Amino acid sequence: MIAIWVKTGCSQQLHVFETSEVSIGRAEENEIAVPCGDVSRRHCKIFASSVGIRVLDLQSRNGTFVNGKRIQQVTIVAAGDEIKVGTIRLYISDDLVATNRSATPRPVDLSSLISRLCPPFPLQDDGTGWLDSMALRSLIERVLPHEPDLDAFCIDHFPSVKRQFGADMCRTTKINFLIEYVDRRALVALLISRLNKDTKL
């Protein structure tokens, strides 16, 4: 999994990808499509390798920059490094990076992360480092305490799930449906992003 912050002007958005490779460019088929004239159709790619996260410029017209320097070859990037593509700035998420160092993704230390964001928080994991259903419900209630918040969150990030919500469906059923039918890691990433933003950390 790769998690990338995309910053455009004053706005920012967290993108979470289950794949180990993310392409960036002007064409819509890219995982991150950047509709800017100074960005090539296939501009660069970010990928996980045995030594960490790397970025490769795909012979773009205007180049890819890491921390202000145009890269000429595969370059290792770490959390906090700025990757500039046209006017778009990209940052690898420091809390949600998994590489190919092992056969399974490295679990996020959610215990320390959530404790840092909103202590105290009851946390249990399912044995893989990810929140179990009960802890995930608690996180959802903490981050999305009101019904309009939950509905808007689903519209923004999981519209196919939101379309399944019936008019008479209670909040508990909606949350159960969300947990059951979406990727749990992506859901946790988005909730933590929202929590991070709300607590201004």
N, C-alpha and C positions, 0 to 999 in steps of 0.2 A: 504494500500500500504506500502511496505517496500523497502527502497533504501539502498543498501549496496555497499561500496567500497571494491573491491578485489585487494589486492596488492601482486604481485609475483615478488620478486627481486626489480628491479627499475621500473617495469611497474605497472600501476594501471588502473582499469576499473570500471565504475559505472554500477551496475545491478539494475534494477527497477522491482519490482514484484507487481502485482495487488492483489495477495493472501495475507492472514494474516500469512502464515507459509511458511518458506523456508528451505528445507533440503539440507544438505551439506555432500558430501562424494565422494568416488572413483567411485561408480557406475554411469553410464550415466543417469539413470533415476532421479538423484537428480537435483534440480533446479540449484545448483552450483556444478558442477562435478569437482573434483580435482584429476587428474590422477597421484597420488603419492603413492608410496608403503607404506609410513608411515601413510596414511589416510585410515580409515576403509571404507567398502562399504557404510554403512550409519553411518556417523560419529557423526553429531550433527544436531540440527535444531534451527532456529531463528524464533520466532513468536511474534506477537503482542497480548497483553492482555489488560485487563482493567487497569492495573497499569503501562503499558509501554511495551518496547521491552525486551524480555527474550531470553536466550539461554539455551539449554538443551543438555548435552552430551548423546549420545545414546549407552552407554556402549562400547565406542570405545576402541581399543587396546592401543593407545598411548595418549588418553585423549584430552580434549579441555581446552584451557587456556584463561582466561580473565585477561588482564593486568599482565601477567606473572604467574598467580596462577591457578593451575589445579582445575577445578570446580567439585564438587561432587553432586550438585543438581541444580535445576532451578535457574538461576542467572539473575538478572535484569542488563541490559546494557544500557548505554547512549551514545549519540554522543561523539566521541573521545576515547571511550574505545576500546582497541585492543582485538580482538578475534583471537586466533591463532589455526590453524588446520594444523598440519604438519608444512610445511614451508610457508604456505599461511597465510596472515594476513587479517582480515576482520574488517571493521569499518562501523558503522551505519551512514548514511549521516545525518548531522545536519540540512540540509535544506529541506530534503524530507522524513520525517518520519510521517506515519499516523498510529494510533493505533485503537483499538476497543473501545475507551472510548465513542464514540457516534455511532449512526447507520450509519452515513456517514463519510468518511475520513476527517480528519482535513485538511483544505486547507493550502497550503503553502503561506506564506506572500511574494508573488512574488514582490510586490512593493518595499519593503525594500531590498530584495535580489538583484534584478536587479539594483536598484539605487546604491547599494554598489558595484556591479560589473562593471557597466559602466554608470555612471550618465552623463548627464540627459537622461532618457529613457522614451518615451511615453508609459504609461501603463494603460490599462483598463482591468477589468475582466468581466466575464460573469455572475456575481452574485454568483458564488460558490467559488471564490478565484482563479480560473484558468484563464489564458489569453483568451480573446475572439479572434476570427479569425484575426481581423485586427492587434491587438497587437502581436499575434503569428507570423504573416507574417513579421512584423517589426523585431521581434527577430531573425527569420530565416535569414533575409537580413543582420542583424548585424553580426551574427555568421558565416554564410555561404555566403559571398558576391560574390563568384565566382562560375561559373557553375561547374567546376571540384570538388569544395568543396561539393556542394550539391549532385552531383552524387555519390561521394565517401562515403558521410555520409549515403545515402540511401542504398548503397551496404553493408556497414558495419552493419547497424542497422535495416533496413527495406528492405531486399532483395526482398520480394514478391511484394512490392510496386515498387521497381526499375524495376522489370521485366515488369511492366505495362507501363513504359515510352516508348513512340514511338519516332522514330528518328526525327520526325518533331514536337515534342511537345515542346512548348516554356517554358521558366523558370516559368512564372506565372502559367501556367497550371500544371506544375510539383508540385509547392508549394501548389496549391489548392488541388491537388490529394493527396499529403502527409497529409495535414491537415484533409482532409475528411475521409481517410481510415486507419489512425493509431490512437492508443490511445493517446489522447492529453497530458495526464499527463506524460506518458513515453517519449513523444517527448520533452516536456518542460524540463524534468529531464536531458535528453541527451544533449540538447542545453545548459543548464546551466552548465553541466559538462564540455562541450567543451569551453564555455566562461570562466569558472573558470580557466581552464588549460591555455587558451590563455592569460589571464590577469595575470597569475601567482599569484593568491590569495590563 
